[in-house]
């Protein structure tokens, strides 16, 4: 499976960044991803941009409340292109109904428990709680 994991950021955040460290949430998911998957990490805070043209089977986006609108814009573009998108993170936990409007599926709970399930479930992705 080809996977793109995205940590969204707004231009105001990237303009102020003097250095960055890849967010723990994405590095944890990357570490939990079996090596037979092709994985690309996108840290928009560090200036990376999502690769909308990439042949990808699954896009995972972590959603923090300050960047929820940007995360939804990114998710909507992937959905428009026919890609499967799963949203997770603290904002999704707090606002799952809102997030559902921008995703194939939402993950509500701890990523380290849910990610292996997400990778093995049959598409279309269901809502997953943990």
Secondary structure, DSSP 4 states (H G I P E B T S, - for coil): -EEEEEE---HHHHHH-S-----HHHHHHHHHS-TTSEEEEEEGGGT----TTS--SEEEEE--GGGHHHHHHHHHHHHHTT--EEEESHHHHH-HHHHHTT-SEEEES-HHHHHHHHHHSPSSPPPEE-
